[in-house]
Amino acid sequence: MPTGTFDGLLSARVRPPRAAHALLLALLAAGCVPTRHDIQATASVAPVHPSYLAMYDARPAERFPLPATDVSAVDPRYFRQEVPYPRREAPGTLVVDPGNKFLYLVRENGRALRYGVGVGKAGLAWSGAAEIKRKTEWPRWTPTADMIRREPERNGPWRNGMEPGLTNPLGPRALYLFEGDRDTLYRIHGTTEPNTIGTNVSSGCIRMFNQDIIDLYGRVPVNTKVVVLKADEHVEPQEAVASARAAGDPDEAS
């Protein structure tokens, strides 16, 4: 099934989802006959709601045409969606919960738009309040000295910077956080590794699905306040987040 399309909903009754289909083919190629248990286990993979596929579809009009993001293996709680917001930050504030891997754009009436994020080492090392002092479309990326030291083969060739593009680790947009006039070196940006959303990663700050950072970029102006929580501080209780699943239709995320 091509990335960004969704024929699975129409055909789910007559064939297993893509992941199940692939596993069955692998079993046959290995000379194995799938048992009823194998079929039941693979058939439990839920298809992605078409509204989410549209949300993370290709963006051909971008400066660098952006392909669709394959979200078939993503826990739906990390899809963009509106949720209740129990804290007291003012509407328009961004709140980053590194421990639970969420970023919230606070709205009116106790609501927030929640995005799934991946958290790099820098994203766990800093907490506090800051402001977005710079916004960049298709940013240039320069690894820090620490990133080069940790992964010299991967990051060393780019010590003088990488031009914007689809392989740039910052993705299509970046938000730069400052405390007064001091650059915190904390960034909220896109990613070339969408499979890392919802996880801790080796480097970087706060990464988002490319379609999500484009959406967020269009919603927040320069001077937006950003609150970054400590790793053990959470907007929503961890037990609630652990059991939460998206409702299926993300219309409220508009």
C-alpha positions as CSV (number, residue, x, y, z in Angstrom):
1,M,0.0,0.0,0.0
2,P,1.6,3.3,-1.0
3,T,2.6,5.6,1.9
4,G,-0.2,8.2,2.6
5,T,-3.0,6.2,1.1
6,F,-5.7,4.3,3.0
7,D,-7.4,1.5,1.2
8,G,-7.1,-0.7,4.3
9,L,-10.4,0.5,5.9
10,L,-12.4,-0.6,2.8
11,S,-10.7,-4.0,2.6
12,A,-10.0,-4.8,6.2
13,R,-12.9,-7.3,6.2
14,V,-11.5,-9.3,3.4
15,R,-7.7,-9.1,4.1
16,P,-5.5,-8.5,7.1
17,P,-3.9,-5.0,7.6
18,R,-0.5,-4.3,5.9
19,A,1.6,-5.4,8.9
20,A,-0.3,-8.7,9.2
21,H,-0.1,-9.2,5.4
22,A,3.7,-8.7,5.4
23,L,4.1,-11.2,8.3
24,L,2.1,-13.8,6.6
25,L,4.2,-13.4,3.5
26,A,7.4,-13.7,5.5
27,L,6.1,-16.9,7.1
28,L,5.3,-18.4,3.8
29,A,8.7,-17.4,2.4
30,A,10.4,-19.1,5.3
31,G,8.5,-22.3,4.6
32,C,6.3,-21.9,7.6
33,V,2.5,-22.4,7.6
34,P,0.9,-19.7,9.8
35,T,-1.2,-21.1,12.6
36,R,-4.6,-19.7,13.7
37,H,-2.7,-18.0,16.6
38,D,-0.4,-16.3,14.1
39,I,-3.3,-15.0,12.1
40,Q,-5.2,-13.8,15.1
41,A,-2.2,-12.0,16.5
42,T,-1.4,-10.2,13.3
43,A,-5.0,-9.4,12.5
44,S,-5.2,-7.4,15.8
45,V,-3.1,-4.6,14.2
46,A,-5.6,-1.7,14.0
47,P,-5.8,0.3,10.8
48,V,-5.1,4.0,11.0
49,H,-8.2,6.2,10.8
50,P,-8.2,8.1,7.4
51,S,-8.4,11.4,9.2
52,Y,-5.0,10.8,10.7
53,L,-3.6,9.7,7.4
54,A,-4.8,13.0,5.9
55,M,-3.3,14.8,8.8
56,Y,0.1,13.3,8.1
57,D,-0.1,13.2,4.3
58,A,2.4,14.7,1.8
59,R,2.9,18.4,1.5
60,P,3.9,18.9,-2.1
61,A,3.7,22.7,-2.0
62,E,6.6,22.9,0.5
63,R,9.9,24.4,-0.6
64,F,11.2,20.9,-0.5
65,P,8.1,18.7,-1.3
66,L,7.5,16.8,1.9
67,P,6.4,13.1,1.6
68,A,3.7,11.6,3.8
69,T,4.7,10.3,7.2
70,D,4.1,6.6,7.7
71,V,2.2,6.5,11.0
72,S,1.0,2.9,10.7
73,A,3.1,1.8,13.7
74,V,2.6,4.9,15.8
75,D,0.6,4.7,19.1
76,P,-2.4,6.9,18.4
77,R,-2.0,8.9,21.6
78,Y,1.0,10.6,19.9
79,F,-1.2,11.9,17.0
80,R,-2.2,15.6,17.1
81,Q,-5.5,16.0,19.0
82,E,-7.3,18.3,21.4
83,V,-7.4,17.2,25.0
84,P,-8.5,18.5,28.5
85,Y,-5.8,20.6,30.1
86,P,-5.7,20.7,33.9
87,R,-3.0,23.3,34.5
88,R,-3.3,27.0,34.7
89,E,-1.0,28.4,32.0
90,A,-2.5,31.1,29.9
91,P,-4.0,30.3,26.5
92,G,-1.3,30.5,23.8
93,T,1.4,29.1,26.1
94,L,3.4,26.1,24.9
95,V,4.0,23.5,27.6
96,V,6.5,20.7,27.0
97,D,6.2,17.5,29.1
98,P,9.5,15.6,28.3
99,G,8.7,12.7,30.6
100,N,5.4,11.8,28.9
101,K,6.6,12.9,25.4
102,F,4.0,15.5,24.8
103,L,3.9,19.2,23.8
104,Y,0.7,21.2,24.6
105,L,-0.5,24.4,23.0
106,V,-2.9,25.8,25.7
107,R,-6.3,26.8,24.5
108,E,-9.3,28.5,26.1
109,N,-11.8,26.7,28.4
110,G,-9.4,24.2,29.9
111,R,-8.4,22.6,26.6
112,A,-5.1,22.2,24.8
113,L,-3.9,20.9,21.4
114,R,-1.5,18.0,22.2
115,Y,1.3,16.8,20.0
116,G,3.5,13.8,20.4
117,V,7.2,14.4,20.6
118,G,10.6,12.7,20.7
119,V,13.0,13.9,23.4
120,G,16.7,14.2,22.9
121,K,19.4,14.4,25.6
122,A,19.2,18.2,25.5
123,G,15.5,18.1,25.9
124,L,15.8,16.2,29.2
125,A,18.7,18.3,30.5
126,W,16.9,21.7,30.6
127,S,13.7,22.9,32.2
128,G,12.2,26.2,33.0
129,A,10.4,29.1,31.2
130,A,11.6,30.7,27.9
131,E,10.2,32.5,24.9
132,I,10.3,31.8,21.2
133,K,12.6,34.5,19.8
134,R,13.2,33.1,16.4
135,K,11.2,31.0,13.9
136,T,12.7,29.5,10.8
137,E,11.2,27.7,7.8
138,W,13.5,25.0,6.5
139,P,16.3,25.8,8.9
140,R,20.0,25.2,8.5
141,W,21.4,22.8,11.1
142,T,24.8,22.8,12.9
143,P,25.5,20.1,15.4
144,T,26.8,21.2,18.8
145,A,30.3,20.2,20.0
146,D,28.8,17.7,22.4
147,M,26.8,16.0,19.5
148,I,30.0,15.8,17.5
149,R,31.9,14.3,20.4
150,R,29.2,11.7,21.1
151,E,28.7,10.7,17.4
152,P,31.7,11.9,15.5
153,E,31.1,9.8,12.4
154,R,27.5,10.9,12.1
155,N,27.7,14.5,13.1
156,G,31.4,15.5,12.4
157,P,30.9,16.0,8.7
158,W,28.4,18.8,9.4
159,R,30.5,20.8,11.9
160,N,30.2,23.8,9.6
161,G,26.5,23.3,9.1
162,M,24.0,21.4,6.9
163,E,21.8,23.2,4.3
164,P,18.0,22.9,4.6
165,G,16.3,19.9,3.0
166,L,14.6,16.6,3.5
167,T,17.7,15.1,5.2
168,N,18.3,18.0,7.6
169,P,17.7,16.8,11.2
170,L,15.7,19.9,12.0
171,G,13.1,19.2,9.4
172,P,10.9,21.8,7.8
173,R,10.5,24.2,10.7
174,A,12.3,25.2,13.9
175,L,11.4,27.3,17.0
176,Y,14.4,28.7,19.0
177,L,14.0,29.3,22.7
178,F,15.6,32.2,24.6
179,E,15.8,33.3,28.2
180,G,15.9,37.1,27.7
181,D,18.6,37.6,25.2
182,R,20.4,34.3,25.9
183,D,19.9,31.4,23.5
184,T,19.0,28.4,25.6
185,L,20.2,26.1,22.7
186,Y,16.7,24.5,23.2
187,R,14.9,23.8,19.9
188,I,11.5,22.5,18.9
189,H,11.8,21.2,15.4
190,G,10.8,18.5,12.9
191,T,12.6,15.2,12.3
192,T,14.0,12.8,9.7
193,E,13.2,9.9,12.1
194,P,9.4,9.9,12.7
195,N,9.7,6.5,14.4
196,T,11.4,8.2,17.4
197,I,8.2,10.2,18.3
198,G,7.2,9.0,21.8
199,T,10.7,8.0,22.7
200,N,14.0,9.2,24.2
201,V,16.6,9.8,21.5
202,S,20.4,10.3,21.6
203,S,20.6,13.9,20.6
204,G,18.6,17.0,19.9
205,C,15.9,18.7,21.9
206,I,12.2,18.3,21.1
207,R,11.4,16.8,17.8
208,M,7.9,16.5,16.2
209,F,6.4,14.9,13.2
210,N,7.1,17.2,10.3
211,Q,3.4,17.8,9.6
212,D,3.0,18.7,13.3
213,I,5.8,21.2,13.5
214,I,4.4,22.9,10.4
215,D,1.0,23.0,12.1
216,L,2.5,24.4,15.3
217,Y,4.7,26.9,13.5
218,G,1.6,28.4,11.9
219,R,-0.2,28.8,15.3
220,V,2.5,30.4,17.5
221,P,4.1,33.8,17.0
222,V,7.5,35.1,18.1
223,N,7.5,35.9,21.8
224,T,5.3,32.9,22.7
225,K,6.0,31.7,26.2
226,V,7.2,28.2,26.5
227,V,7.2,26.2,29.8
228,V,9.4,23.1,29.8
229,L,8.6,20.8,32.7
230,K,11.1,18.7,34.7
231,A,11.4,15.1,33.5
232,D,9.4,13.8,36.5
233,E,6.7,16.5,36.3
234,H,3.6,15.9,34.1
235,V,0.6,17.6,32.7
236,E,-1.5,14.4,32.7
237,P,-1.0,11.5,35.2
238,Q,1.2,8.9,33.7
239,E,-1.3,6.1,34.4
240,A,-3.9,8.1,32.5
241,V,-1.6,8.6,29.6
242,A,-0.5,5.0,29.6
243,S,-4.1,3.8,29.1
244,A,-5.2,6.6,26.8
245,R,-5.9,6.1,23.1
246,A,-7.0,8.5,20.5
247,A,-10.8,8.6,19.9
248,G,-10.4,7.8,16.2
249,D,-11.6,11.0,14.5
250,P,-9.3,14.0,15.1
251,D,-11.6,16.7,13.9
252,E,-11.0,18.7,17.1
253,A,-7.3,19.0,16.3
254,S,-8.1,21.6,13.6
